[in-house]
Amino acid sequence: MKHYALLLFFVFFYSIAFAQREYGSCDSTTYTLNNDTTVVVGKTKLYLLTNNTLVPLFDFTTSDTNDYIRDFDIVKPDLWYTVVGGKYIGMPSQLFKSTNRGQTWQLDTSYYTIANGANLPNNFLKCINNFQHLQGDTFVMFMSYYESGIIYSTNGGQTWTKWFDNLISHYQGMFLCNNKYYIYGFKGDAFRAWMFGFDRQLLFSSDSVGLWNSFNSMGNHPPCSTMNDTVNCVYASANLSRCATYIYFKQWIDSLCSALSTLNYDQSFIKVYPNPTNGMLHIDLLAYTPTTIVFYNSMGTKVQIVELSKTLNWVDVSAFSKGLYYFQIMHDGKICLKDKLWIN
């Protein structure tokens, strides 16, 4: 009966896959291994779920009852990672690696010899908040609390490099939406949960020439944390749990990507020019009228809505600050065109 109840518990979580785990709140999740098998990640144990049969795979239980599986990732079939750490933020954690599909695990301390890490505090590398696989052999780990930061590897975890670290922060993960990455962090004793975006080509670069706009990777205090910047930063409510905060940011990104992704839909019937522009934007409506054009800034915030017609087919964007924007052209409640707009 106990095994059956446990099976029902994990089947319930089968459709709820959290990329951010939290002790006692969302500390069970699943990871699809193939068409027949799912890895079920409990608070401290791994299971294989095949044909509705739950089989124990590995037990990460320690003598400290506050320890749990903070994160679990399958990079490729024969390379799995598990982060085991304490219940409270900032507590020590350990990184484990398996090269035989979870049968055995080895403690991985390769990141302790991090390049450019001489100035990091001792507890920084001892606390992993989240392990993330970007693509190929590129991994990132979000580290520590209050003085928090990111380290990365571009050779499959053989060597690691410090990207940046900041005070008043609690970095947790990163999303990709179109051509931008978004780094999010959780709340702390003296700061809110926030997220900021940056151009994809700036990944792992510093902000030595000021390209980031919303973040200075050479400074101690990120602007999102020390000021109320609702243009370049996204803030989550202070009363959300860590998992609820992750869901809030994830849904925000999903909505942004849905609104701003480029479509090839009836573009031959609409022409928008010049692009880039620094003043008047002309829209030729060759088929649809009336039509609405909606502008968003680079963070996905709606900045202007204009109703167009055959007699009003231009928009004055000279008041927009220089940079990247997005627009949607709508007709009869349907999206006709989504694209980018550069303001010189």
Secondary structure as the mmCIF struct_conf table of DSSP 4:
data_model
#
loop_
_struct_conf.conf_type_id
_struct_conf.id
_struct_conf.beg_label_comp_id
_struct_conf.beg_label_asym_id
_struct_conf.beg_label_seq_id
_struct_conf.end_label_comp_id
_struct_conf.end_label_asym_id
_struct_conf.end_label_seq_id
HELX_RH_AL_P HELX_RH_AL_P1 LYS A 2 PHE A 12
HELX_RH_3T_P HELX_RH_3T_P1 PHE A 13 SER A 15
BEND BEND1 ALA A 19 GLN A 20
TURN_TY1_P TURN_TY1_P1 TYR A 23 SER A 25
BEND BEND2 CYS A 26 CYS A 26
STRN STRN1 THR A 29 THR A 32
BEND BEND3 ASN A 34 ASP A 36
STRN STRN2 THR A 37 VAL A 41
BEND BEND4 LYS A 43 THR A 44
STRN STRN3 LYS A 45 THR A 50
TURN_TY1_P TURN_TY1_P2 ASN A 51 ASN A 52
STRN STRN4 THR A 53 ASP A 59
BEND BEND5 SER A 63 SER A 63
TURN_TY1_P TURN_TY1_P3 THR A 65 ASN A 66
STRN STRN5 TYR A 68 LYS A 76
TURN_TY1_P TURN_TY1_P4 PRO A 77 ASP A 78
STRN STRN6 LEU A 79 GLY A 85
BEND BEND6 LYS A 87 TYR A 88
TURN_TY1_P TURN_TY1_P5 ILE A 89 GLY A 90
STRN STRN7 SER A 93 SER A 98
BEND BEND7 THR A 99 ASN A 100
TURN_TY1_P TURN_TY1_P6 ARG A 101 GLY A 102
BEND BEND8 GLN A 103 THR A 104
STRN STRN8 GLN A 106 LEU A 107
HELX_RH_3T_P HELX_RH_3T_P2 SER A 110 THR A 113
STRN STRN9 ALA A 115 ALA A 115
TURN_TY1_P TURN_TY1_P7 ASN A 116 ASN A 116
TURN_TY1_P TURN_TY1_P8 ALA A 118 ASN A 119
BEND BEND9 LEU A 120 LEU A 120
TURN_TY1_P TURN_TY1_P9 ASN A 122 LYS A 126
STRN STRN10 ILE A 128 GLN A 135
TURN_TY1_P TURN_TY1_P10 GLY A 136 ASP A 137
STRN STRN11 THR A 138 MET A 143
BEND BEND10 TYR A 145 TYR A 145
STRN STRN12 TYR A 146 SER A 153
BEND BEND11 THR A 154 ASN A 155
TURN_TY1_P TURN_TY1_P11 GLY A 156 GLY A 157
BEND BEND12 GLN A 158 THR A 159
STRN STRN13 THR A 161 SER A 169
STRN STRN14 TYR A 171 CYS A 177
TURN_TY1_P TURN_TY1_P12 ASN A 178 ASN A 179
STRN STRN15 LYS A 180 GLY A 185
STRN STRN16 GLY A 188 GLY A 188
TURN_TY1_P TURN_TY1_P13 ASP A 189 ALA A 190
STRN STRN17 PHE A 191 PHE A 191
STRN STRN18 TRP A 194 ASP A 199
HELX_RH_3T_P HELX_RH_3T_P3 ARG A 200 LEU A 202
TURN_TY1_P TURN_TY1_P14 LEU A 203 PHE A 204
TURN_TY1_P TURN_TY1_P15 SER A 208 VAL A 209
BEND BEND13 GLY A 210 GLY A 210
BEND BEND14 ASN A 213 SER A 214
TURN_TY1_P TURN_TY1_P16 SER A 217 MET A 218
BEND BEND15 GLY A 219 HIS A 221
HELX_RH_AL_P HELX_RH_AL_P2 PRO A 223 THR A 226
BEND BEND16 MET A 227 MET A 227
TURN_TY1_P TURN_TY1_P17 THR A 230 ASN A 232
STRN STRN19 CYS A 233 TYR A 235
TURN_TY1_P TURN_TY1_P18 ALA A 238 ASN A 239
HELX_RH_AL_P HELX_RH_AL_P3 ARG A 242 LEU A 260
BEND BEND17 SER A 261 SER A 261
BEND BEND18 TYR A 265 ASP A 266
HELX_RH_3T_P HELX_RH_3T_P4 GLN A 267 PHE A 269
STRN STRN20 ILE A 270 TYR A 273
BEND BEND19 ASN A 275 PRO A 276
STRN STRN21 THR A 277 THR A 277
BEND BEND20 ASN A 278 GLY A 279
STRN STRN22 MET A 280 LEU A 285
BEND BEND21 LEU A 286 ALA A 287
BEND BEND22 PRO A 290 PRO A 290
STRN STRN23 THR A 291 ASN A 297
TURN_TY1_P TURN_TY1_P19 SER A 298 MET A 299
BEND BEND23 GLY A 300 GLY A 300
STRN STRN24 LYS A 302 LEU A 308
BEND BEND24 LYS A 310 THR A 311
STRN STRN25 TRP A 314 ASP A 316
TURN_TY1_P TURN_TY1_P20 SER A 318 ALA A 319
BEND BEND25 PHE A 320 PHE A 320
HELX_LH_PP_P HELX_LH_PP_P1 SER A 321 SER A 321
BEND BEND26 LYS A 322 LYS A 322
STRN STRN26 GLY A 323 HIS A 331
TURN_TY1_P TURN_TY1_P21 ASP A 332 GLY A 333
STRN STRN27 LYS A 334 ILE A 343
#
